[in-house]
């Protein structure tokens, strides 16, 4: 099982053997992405003696709690943190998508509620208008009834007028006869008693035939009141009709305003889309340039690896050949003068240090082998995985390759140091064997070849490649940052355009709904006006007829007053004749 541990060293010299190295376990790996803390258990860790105190390592323990393998935890922790950051970014994107869906659903729910309320209000308006139409139908029936009553009154007045004209005609005839009688009286002719009686009866009968207009006046007044009552009922409907016309005008203004807003938003959306297309094209150019530089840096890295391999091969040649030397040389004269016990101690220390280096190099080579197997396994999974799974597996493969390259680079220097330590130890051992009286025949000091200048030239080229690679990596990092920034801007613009498209869709739906509502209101108003106008025309016509009847009645009353006055004068004249008996014939 894999543990995260901290290296703890007790005080003491490294060569004296007084120091002790231990590992304090901090966390345990449960799954690939799951770590949990453990009790701070301390176990022996001599394999980590070459590491500094407080260093973090990854230790693999067997069931007996013994250390099987140790590696530095720096790079694996970076990978774990990177994976954790990627997971956080994925969760953040998912949360943003969920929030967008929530906002969209909330907006749709609000829009549905608003439309439902509008439909309920329209249904209520339609119901009110149906009730008002029924009331108008009833009022129309009442107006028709009043019109029949008025026509009956007109017929009665016409009949009375005809009777009055007949009475007037009879009166004028009697008046002519009376005038003839007066002319006869002036000529000496007088009325007898019977004629006087007949004349008086005619005058009484003419007075009684004068029609009374009080009943007609009352009916006419009632008809006027009924017309005004109907007009009072119609007036609120006309006011409501005018209000609805005003509301329709406002709705039409709102339709025009929304139409202008929609046109402006569509133009802005088209401009944004054009800008997005240009930015996307520029991003593709930058991505192509980035890929080109990445290919070039891969070539440089391949050259650098070749130089490192050459460097390693030269070191290997120097380690396996006694005629080739590299780096520092042993001061043989100083070793010859050194006490034998001290020289033996130095040889033992160098041998112990070489064993530690060899063990560490062996562990690193095993780790490198495991990484190579993991890379091959991931490559096989990628070849068999679907497109969606290949993305995550490709990211894991990239991380494993980076870790493999880091381990391989560090192992190159460790191998070189180990070979130098081997050569250095071999030189000390040769001096020790000579001082102990043994014969050493494997070294030819005078014929040795120093490869240090060649290594320096290779190292110079390696540095040049490294500097060029670092420069390209900085440029690539800047380009990646620029591409990420541009991609972020494109994503933001795409998101803004999507929101604007949704707003445009909402505005279009609102505009269509408002146009439909305006058209429906116009239809209702026209129907309402078509229903009200005939009733209003009938009332106006009826009012005009009633006013004409009233004027005729006034003239009739005036004529009746003149008639009564004439009858009274005739009665006085007849009475004056009757009061002169000398004028009457016995």
C-alpha positions in Angstrom: 0.0 0.0 0.0 1.3 3.5 -0.9 1.8 6.1 1.9 2.8 9.7 2.0 5.6 10.0 4.6 8.0 12.6 6.1 11.7 11.8 6.4 13.0 12.3 10.0 16.7 12.0 10.8 18.2 11.8 14.2 21.3 13.8 15.0 24.6 12.2 14.2 27.3 12.1 11.5 26.5 10.5 8.1 29.8 8.6 7.9 30.1 7.8 11.6 27.0 5.7 11.5 25.5 7.6 14.5 22.4 8.9 12.6 19.2 7.1 12.2 16.6 7.7 9.5 12.8 7.1 10.1 9.6 7.7 8.1 6.6 9.3 9.7 3.4 8.2 7.9 1.0 11.0 7.1 -1.6 9.7 4.6 -2.6 6.5 2.8 -3.8 6.0 -0.7 -7.2 4.3 -0.8 -7.9 4.6 -4.5 -6.3 6.4 -7.4 -7.9 9.7 -6.5 -8.7 9.1 -2.8 -6.3 9.7 0.1 -7.0 9.7 3.8 -5.0 10.7 6.9 -3.5 8.0 9.2 -2.2 8.1 12.7 1.3 9.5 12.8 3.1 6.1 12.8 6.9 6.1 12.6 8.6 3.2 10.8 12.3 2.6 9.9 13.4 4.1 6.6 17.1 3.6 6.1 16.6 3.6 2.4 15.7 7.3 2.7 19.0 8.2 4.5 20.2 10.0 1.4 17.3 12.5 1.5 17.1 15.6 3.6 15.4 15.8 6.9 11.7 16.8 6.5 11.5 15.7 2.9 8.2 14.3 1.7 8.4 10.8 0.0 6.0 8.2 -1.3 6.7 4.9 0.4 5.2 1.5 -0.7 4.8 -0.8 2.3 4.1 -4.6 2.3 1.6 -6.2 4.7 4.4 -6.5 7.3 4.8 -2.7 7.4 8.2 -2.9 5.7 9.4 -0.4 3.1 9.5 -1.9 -0.4 10.1 1.2 -2.4 10.6 4.9 -1.8 10.4 7.8 -4.2 10.4 11.6 -3.8 6.8 12.9 -3.5 7.3 16.3 -5.2 6.2 15.4 -8.7 3.4 12.9 -7.7 2.0 15.6 -5.4 2.0 18.1 -8.2 0.2 15.5 -10.4 -2.4 14.9 -7.6 -2.9 18.6 -7.2 -3.2 19.1 -10.9 -5.8 16.3 -11.1 -7.6 17.9 -8.1 -7.6 21.2 -9.9 -9.0 19.6 -13.1 -11.8 18.0 -11.0 -12.6 21.3 -9.4 -12.7 23.0 -12.8 -15.0 20.2 -14.1 -17.3 20.6 -11.0 -17.2 24.4 -11.5 -18.3 24.0 -15.1 -21.1 21.5 -14.1 -22.2 24.0 -11.4 -22.3 26.8 -14.0 -24.3 24.6 -16.4 -26.7 23.7 -13.5 -27.1 27.4 -12.6 -27.8 28.3 -16.2 -30.4 25.5 -16.5 -32.0 26.8 -13.2 -32.1 30.4 -14.5 -33.5 29.2 -17.8 -36.2 27.1 -16.0 -37.0 30.0 -13.7 -37.4 32.3 -16.6 -39.6 29.8 -18.4 -41.7 29.3 -15.3 -42.1 33.1 -14.9 -43.0 33.5 -18.5 -45.6 30.6 -18.3 -47.1 32.2 -15.2 -47.3 35.6 -16.8 -48.9 34.1 -19.9 -51.3 32.2 -17.8 -52.3 35.3 -15.9 -52.7 37.2 -19.2 -55.0 34.4 -20.5 -57.0 34.5 -17.3 -57.3 38.3 -17.6 -58.4 38.0 -21.3 -60.9 35.3 -20.5 -62.3 37.6 -17.7 -62.5 40.5 -20.2 -64.3 38.3 -22.7 -66.7 37.2 -20.1 -67.3 40.8 -19.0 -67.8 41.8 -22.7 -70.3 38.9 -23.2 -72.2 40.1 -20.1 -72.1 43.7 -21.4 -73.4 42.5 -24.8 -76.2 40.7 -23.1 -77.0 43.9 -21.2 -76.9 45.8 -24.5 -79.3 43.3 -26.1 -81.7 43.9 -23.2 -81.3 47.7 -23.5 -81.9 47.3 -27.2 -85.1 45.4 -26.5 -86.1 48.2 -24.0 -85.3 50.8 -26.6 -87.4 48.9 -29.2 -90.3 48.8 -26.7 -89.9 52.5 -26.0 -89.9 53.1 -29.7 -93.2 51.2 -30.0 -94.7 53.2 -27.2 -93.5 56.4 -28.8 -94.9 55.4 -32.2 -98.2 54.6 -30.4 -98.1 58.1 -28.8 -97.4 59.6 -32.3 -100.4 57.7 -33.7 -102.6 59.0 -30.9 -101.3 62.5 -31.2 -101.9 62.3 -35.0 -105.4 61.1 -34.4 -106.0 63.9 -31.9 -104.6 66.4 -34.3 -106.9 65.2 -37.0 -109.9 65.4 -34.6 -108.7 68.9 -33.6 -108.5 69.9 -37.3 -112.0 68.5 -37.8 -113.2 70.5 -34.8 -111.5 73.5 -36.1 -113.1 73.1 -39.4 -116.5 72.7 -37.7 -115.7 75.8 -35.6 -114.8 77.8 -38.6 -118.1 76.7 -40.2 -120.0 77.8 -37.2 -118.0 81.0 -37.1 -119.0 81.7 -40.7 -122.6 81.0 -39.8 -122.3 83.2 -36.8 -120.9 86.0 -38.9 -123.8 85.5 -41.3 -126.2 85.8 -38.4 -124.4 88.9 -37.3 -124.7 90.3 -40.8 -128.4 89.4 -40.7 -128.8 91.2 -37.4 -127.2 94.2 -38.8 -129.7 94.0 -41.6 -132.5 93.7 -39.2 -132.6 89.9 -38.9 -132.6 88.6 -35.3 -132.2 85.2 -33.6 -135.1 83.4 -32.2 -134.9 81.4 -29.0 -134.4 78.0 -30.8 -131.5 79.4 -32.8 -129.9 80.8 -29.7 -130.2 77.5 -28.0 -128.7 75.6 -30.9 -125.9 78.1 -31.0 -125.1 77.7 -27.3 -125.1 73.9 -27.7 -122.7 74.2 -30.6 -120.4 76.4 -28.6 -120.5 74.0 -25.6 -119.9 71.0 -27.8 -117.0 72.7 -29.5 -115.5 73.5 -26.1 -115.9 69.9 -25.0 -114.2 68.6 -28.1 -111.0 70.4 -27.4 -108.6 67.5 -26.6 -106.6 67.5 -23.4 -102.8 67.3 -23.8 -101.8 66.6 -20.2 -101.7 62.8 -20.7 -99.7 63.1 -23.9 -97.3 65.5 -22.2 -96.8 62.9 -19.3 -96.2 60.1 -21.8 -93.8 62.3 -23.7 -91.9 63.2 -20.5 -91.7 59.5 -19.6 -90.3 58.7 -23.1 -87.7 61.4 -22.7 -86.7 60.0 -19.2 -86.5 56.5 -20.7 -84.2 57.7 -23.5 -82.0 59.5 -21.1 -81.9 56.4 -18.9 -80.8 54.3 -21.9 -78.2 57.0 -22.7 -76.9 56.9 -19.1 -76.4 53.2 -19.5 -74.7 53.5 -22.8 -72.3 56.3 -21.8 -70.1 54.1 -19.5 -69.8 51.6 -22.3 -68.7 54.4 -24.7 -66.2 55.5 -22.0 -64.9 52.0 -21.6 -64.7 51.7 -25.4 -62.6 54.9 -25.5 -60.3 53.5 -22.7 -59.8 50.3 -24.7 -58.9 52.3 -27.8 -56.4 54.3 -25.7 -55.0 51.0 -24.4 -54.8 49.6 -27.9 -52.9 52.8 -29.0 -50.5 52.2 -26.1 -50.1 48.6 -27.0 -49.3 49.6 -30.6 -46.7 52.0 -29.3 -45.2 49.2 -27.2 -45.2 46.9 -30.3 -43.3 49.5 -32.2 -40.9 50.0 -29.4 -40.3 46.2 -29.0 -39.9 46.0 -32.8 -37.2 48.6 -32.7 -35.5 47.0 -29.8 -35.6 43.6 -31.6 -34.1 45.1 -34.7 -31.3 46.8 -32.7 -30.6 43.6 -30.8 -30.5 41.6 -34.0 -28.0 44.0 -35.5 -25.9 43.8 -32.4 -26.1 40.0 -32.4 -25.0 39.9 -36.0 -22.1 42.2 -35.2 -21.1 40.0 -32.3 -21.3 36.9 -34.4 -19.0 38.5 -37.0 -16.5 39.4 -34.3 -16.7 35.9 -32.9 -16.0 34.4 -36.3 -12.9 36.7 -36.7 -11.6 35.9 -33.2 -12.2 32.2 -33.8 -10.1 32.4 -37.0 -7.3 34.3 -35.2 -7.4 31.6 -32.5 -7.0 28.9 -35.1 -4.0 30.7 -36.5 -2.5 31.0 -33.0 -3.2 27.4 -32.3 -1.5 26.3 -35.5 1.5 28.4 -34.6 1.6 26.9 -31.1 1.5 23.4 -32.6 4.4 24.3 -34.9 6.4 25.5 -31.9 5.5 22.4 -29.9 6.7 20.2 -32.8 9.9 22.2 -32.9 10.5 21.9 -29.2 9.9 18.2 -29.4 12.7 18.0 -32.0 15.0 20.0 -29.7 14.1 17.7 -26.8 14.9 14.7 -28.9 18.3 16.3 -29.7 18.8 17.0 -26.0 18.0 13.4 -25.2 20.5 12.3 -27.8 23.2 14.5 -26.2 22.3 13.1 -22.8 22.6 9.6 -24.1 26.0 10.4 -25.7 27.0 12.0 -22.4 25.9 8.9 -20.5 27.6 6.5 -23.0 30.9 8.4 -22.5 30.5 8.1 -18.7 29.7 4.4 -19.1 32.8 4.1 -21.3 34.9 5.8 -18.7 33.5 3.6 -16.0 34.2 0.4 -17.9 37.6 1.3 -19.3 40.7 1.9 -17.2 42.3 4.0 -19.9 39.6 6.7 -19.8 39.2 9.3 -17.0 36.6 11.9 -16.4 36.4 14.7 -13.8 38.3 14.8 -10.5 41.4 12.7 -9.9 42.6 11.2 -6.7 45.6 12.8 -4.9 47.6 9.6 -4.7 50.5 11.4 -2.9 48.2 12.5 -0.1 46.7 9.1 0.2 50.2 7.6 0.4 51.0 9.8 3.4 47.7 9.2 5.1 47.5 6.7 8.0 46.4 3.3 6.8 43.5 3.2 9.3 42.1 6.5 8.1 42.5 5.4 4.5 40.6 2.2 5.3 37.9 4.2 7.0 37.6 6.5 3.9 37.4 3.5 1.6 34.6 1.9 3.8 32.7 5.2 3.8 33.0 5.6 0.1 31.9 2.0 -0.4 28.9 2.5 1.9 27.9 5.7 0.1 28.3 3.9 -3.3 25.9 1.1 -2.1 23.3 3.7 -1.1 23.7 5.4 -4.5 23.4 2.1 -6.3 20.3 1.1 -4.3 18.7 4.5 -5.0 19.6 4.2 -8.7 18.1 0.7 -8.8 14.9 1.9 -7.2 14.7 4.8 -9.6 15.2 2.4 -12.5 12.5 0.2 -11.2 10.2 3.2 -10.8 11.1 4.2 -14.4 10.2 0.6 -15.5 6.8 0.8 -13.7 6.1 4.2 -15.4 7.0 2.7 -18.8 4.6 -0.2 -18.2 1.9 2.3 -17.0 2.4 4.4 -20.2 2.1 1.3 -22.4 -1.0 0.2 -20.5 -2.6 3.7 -20.9 -1.7 3.7 -24.6 -3.5 0.3 -25.0 -6.5 1.7 -23.2 -6.6 4.8 -25.5 -6.5 2.5 -28.6 -9.5 0.6 -27.3 -11.5 3.5 -25.6 -14.3 5.6 -27.0 -13.8 9.2 -28.1 -15.2 10.6 -24.9 -13.0 8.4 -22.7 -9.9 9.1 -24.8 -9.8 12.7 -23.6 -9.3 11.8 -20.0 -7.0 8.9 -20.8 -4.9 11.3 -23.0 -4.6 13.7 -20.1 -3.4 10.9 -17.9 -1.0 9.7 -20.5 0.5 13.2 -20.8 1.0 13.4 -17.0 2.6 10.0 -17.0 5.0 11.0 -19.9 5.9 14.2 -18.0 6.7 12.2 -14.9 8.6 9.6 -16.9 10.8 12.3 -18.5 11.4 13.9 -15.1 12.5 10.6 -13.5 14.6 9.8 -16.6 16.3 13.2 -16.5 17.1 12.9 -12.7 18.3 9.3 -13.2 20.8 10.4 -15.8 22.7 12.6 -13.3 22.4 9.9 -10.6 23.9 7.3 -12.9 26.7 9.6 -13.8 27.4 10.4 -10.1 27.3 6.7 -9.3 29.9 5.9 -12.0 32.1 8.7 -10.8 31.8 7.4 -7.3 32.7 3.9 -8.6 35.8 5.3 -10.3 36.8 7.4 -7.3 36.3 4.4 -5.0 38.4 2.2 -7.4 41.3 4.7 -7.2 41.2 4.7 -3.4 41.0 0.9 -3.3 44.1 0.7 -5.6 46.1 3.0 -3.3 45.0 1.0 -0.3 45.9 -2.3 -2.0 49.3 -1.1 -2.8 49.9 0.1 0.7 48.8 -3.3 2.0 51.4 -4.9 -0.2 49.1 -6.2 -2.9 50.0 -6.0 -6.6 47.7 -3.8 -8.8 48.1 -4.3 -12.5 44.9 -2.9 -14.0 45.8 0.8 -14.2 48.1 2.4 -16.6 48.3 6.0 -15.3 50.4 7.2 -18.1 48.2 6.0 -21.0 44.9 7.3 -19.6 42.7 9.4 -21.9 40.9 12.4 -20.4 37.4 12.9 -22.0 36.6 16.0 -20.0 36.9 18.4 -23.0 34.5 16.3 -25.0 32.1 16.2 -22.1 32.4 20.0 -21.7 31.6 20.5 -25.4 28.6 18.1 -25.1 27.5 20.0 -21.9 27.8 23.3 -23.8 25.5 22.0 -26.5 23.1 20.6 -23.9 23.0 24.0 -22.3 22.3 25.7 -25.6 19.5 23.2 -26.3 18.2 23.6 -22.8 18.2 27.4 -23.2 16.5 27.2 -26.5 13.9 24.8 -25.1 13.3 27.1 -22.1 12.9 30.0 -24.4 10.4 28.1 -26.6 8.6 26.8 -23.5 8.3 30.4 -22.2 7.0 31.5 -25.6 4.7 28.5 -25.7 3.5 29.2 -22.2 2.8 32.8 -23.2 1.0 31.6 -26.4 -1.0 29.2 -24.3 -1.9 31.9 -21.9 -2.9 34.1 -24.8 -4.9 31.2 -26.4 -6.6 30.4 -23.1 -7.4 34.1 -22.7 -8.7 34.3 -26.3 -10.6 31.0 -25.8 -12.0 32.4 -22.5 -13.1 35.6 -24.4 -14.6 33.5 -27.2 -16.4 31.3 -24.6 -17.7 34.4 -22.8 -18.8 36.0 -26.1 -20.4 32.7 -27.1 -22.2 32.6 -23.8 -23.2 36.2 -24.2 -24.5 35.5 -27.7 -26.4 32.5 -26.5 -28.0 34.7 -23.7 -28.7 37.4 -26.3 -30.3 34.8 -28.6 -32.5 33.7 -25.7 -33.3 37.4 -25.0 -34.1 37.8 -28.7 -36.3 34.7 -28.6 -38.1 36.0 -25.5 -38.5 39.5 -27.1 -39.9 37.8 -30.3 -42.3 35.7 -28.3 -43.4 38.8 -26.3 -43.7 40.8 -29.5 -45.8 38.1 -31.1 -47.9 37.7 -28.0 -48.4 41.5 -27.8 -49.3 41.7 -31.5 -51.8 38.9 -31.1 -53.3 40.5 -28.0 -53.5 43.9 -29.8 -55.2 42.3 -32.8 -57.6 40.5 -30.4 -58.3 43.8 -28.6 -58.8 45.6 -31.9 -61.3 42.9 -32.9 -63.1 43.1 -29.6 -63.2 46.9 -29.8 -64.6 46.9 -33.3 -67.2 44.3 -32.3 -68.0 46.4 -29.3 -68.3 49.6 -31.4 -70.4 47.8 -34.0 -72.8 46.6 -31.2 -73.0 50.1 -29.5 -73.3 52.3 -32.6 -76.7 51.0 -33.8 -78.1 51.3 -30.3 -76.7 54.9 -30.0 -78.1 55.7 -33.5 -81.5 54.4 -32.5 -81.5 56.5 -29.3 -80.4 59.6 -31.2 -83.2 59.0 -33.8 -85.7 58.4 -31.0 -84.6 61.5 -29.2 -85.0 63.6 -32.4 -88.5 62.2 -32.9 -89.5 62.9 -29.3 -88.2 66.4 -29.7 -90.3 66.8 -32.9 -93.3 65.4 -31.1 -92.7 67.9 -28.2 -92.5 70.8 -30.6 -95.7 69.6 -32.4 -97.4 69.3 -28.9 -96.3 72.8 -28.0 -97.8 74.2 -31.2 -101.0 72.1 -30.6 -101.3 73.5 -27.1 -100.8 77.0 -28.5 -103.5 76.4 -31.1 -105.9 75.0 -28.5 -105.4 78.1 -26.4 -106.3 80.3 -29.4 -109.3 78.1 -30.1 -110.6 78.3 -26.5 -110.1 82.1 -26.6 -112.2 82.3 -29.9 -114.9 80.2 -28.4 -115.0 82.4 -25.3 -115.4 85.5 -27.5 -118.2 83.8 -29.5 -119.9 82.8 -26.3 -119.7 86.4 -25.0 -121.1 87.7 -28.3 -123.9 85.2 -28.2 -124.6 86.1 -24.6 -124.8 89.7 -25.5 -127.3 88.9 -28.1 -129.4 86.8 -25.8 -129.3 89.5 -23.2 -131.2 91.9 -25.6 -134.7 90.5 -25.7 -135.9 93.1 -28.1 -133.7 91.5 -30.7 -135.2 88.0 -30.2 -138.2 86.8 -32.2 -141.0 85.5 -29.9 
